[in-house]
């Protein structure tokens, strides 16, 4: 996949690229919406899971495994919520709530509307490592969990850094992989 040449904002109807900071701020707004939902899921899962946990010190190891498995389940559900949120909003309007506030829109490279399939693929590319991380959580192997967490965090930071550093196209890695871009809406 090759990068598109820079598009001038002086051309009427041109695709105007937002700054990396605008994209970052819209993501922060989206997560401000998602966080309470995920927190509620975590509360419900933790309450249901730990209400059956034994208090006896002899079964401490089993309880620790239960806690690790609960965290894996919470992360898995959080990833699913994020994937559905981003996929539904991007396929429906090309905008999440954060993008609406920041006047940004997700489009294909040619400026056309993103399909349901592409919106889902884009979300899976971004959050796919979270699924692997969740599966590793169920092994209860602390070393594997730590390594997987490091890899997932590195992916997110590198992906976000691309949109901040690449001043020519300002496309993140998941945009490059899926053939999409985020544009600034102009009047």
N, C-alpha and C positions, 0 to 999 in steps of 0.2 A: 504494500500500500504506500503510495507516495503522498507527500504533503501538498496541499493546495497552495498556490502562491498567495501572498497577502492580498486581501480584498480592501479596496479603498472605501472609506465611509463617505467619500464625496460623490460616489455613484448613486443615483436614486435607486432605492430598493436593494442596495448592496447588503450583504451579511456583515454586520458590524460586530467585531469581537469584543467581549467585555474584558475587563482586567481580571487577573487571577484573584485579586482581593474581592471583587464583586461575586465571583463564583464561590469563594471561601465563605463570604458572609451569607450567601443564599443557603449554603450547606449547613451553616450554623443555625440558621432559622429553621430549616427542616428538622434538624436534630433536636431543637428546642421543642418541636411538636412531637417528635417520635419518643423522646426521653420519658415523658410521663406515662405513655402507653407501655413502653418496655419496663419501666419501674413497676407498674401495676402487674404486669405478667410475672415479673420476678417475685413480687410479694405473694401472689397467688401460688405460684409453683413452690416457692420456699415453704409457705405455710402448709400446703398439702403434703409435701415431701417430709418435712421435719416433724409433723405432728405424729408420725409413726415411728420416729427414731427413738431408740432406747437410751435411757439415761445412765445405764450401768457402765462403769469404767472398763469392764472386760470386753465390751463390744465397741470400744473406741475406734478401732481400725475400720470396722464395718461402717460406723457413723461417718468417719472421715471420707471413705469411699462414696457414701451417699451424698455428702456435701459436694464433692468433686463432680459427681454425676449430675447433681442438681444444677451446678454452675454450667455444665455443658449443655443441659437442656435449656437453661435461660438464654445462653448465647445463641443456641440454635433458633429458638423462638424469636429472639431479637433480630437475627439475620433475616428470618422469613418476613417479619413485619417490615423491615427496611426494604427488602426486595419487592414486596407487594406494593408498598407505598410509592417507591420510585417508578416501578414498572407501570402501575395504573395511571399515575399522574402524567408521566412522560408520553404514554401511548394515547391518553385521552386528550390532553391539551398541549403537550410538549413542555409543560411547566409543572413543577411541584409548587407548593405554597411559597417556599423560600424564593424560587425563581419568579413567581408572580410578583412578590413584593419588590424584588430587585430588577424587575422588567427584563428578565432573561428567558430564553427559550431554547430547548433542545431540538435540533434539526439534523437531517442528513447532510452530507457534504454539499449537495446541490441546493440546499435550502428547503427541501420538501419535508413534509410531516413524517415523523418516525412511526413505524409500524409497531403493533403489539409485540411481534416476535423480536424486533430489534431492541425495543425498550426492555424486554425481559432479558435478552442476551447481555445488554449493557449492564444491567443490575447484577446479573450472575457473574460477569467478568470482575466487577468491582467487589462483590461480597462472596465470591466463590471460595476464597481462602478461609473465610469464616466457617463454612461448612466443614472443611478439612480440620480446622482447629477444634470444632465441636466434636467431631468423631474421635479425635485424639484425646479429648477430655474424658471420654468414656473408657479409655484404657487405664486411667488413673495413674499414669506414669508421669511423674512430676518433670523429669528431664525432657520427655517428648512434648509435654504441654508447654514448657518454657521455650523450647526451640521453635515450636509451631507459633507461639505467641509472638516471638521475635520476628519470624518471617512475615506473619500477617501485618504486624505493625510497620515493618520496613516497606511492604508493598503499598500500604495506605500512604505513608509519608512520601515515598518515591512518586506514586501516582499523583498526589496533590502537588508535589513540587514541580512536576512537569508543567502544569497549567500556570504556575507562578513564574517559572524561570523562562519558559519558551515564549519569548516576546513576539516571535514571528507568527505563530499559529495559535498559541494559548490553548492547546488541546491537551487534556490529560491522557494518560496511557489507555484508560478504558475507552475514551473517545477515539483514539487512534485505532485500537483493535476493532471497534465496532463500526467505524466509518461515520461517526457523528461529530457534531460540534455544538457548542453553546454559543448563542448569539445574543446581542443586546437588541431589544425591541426599539425600533425608531418610529416616530410618529409620522 
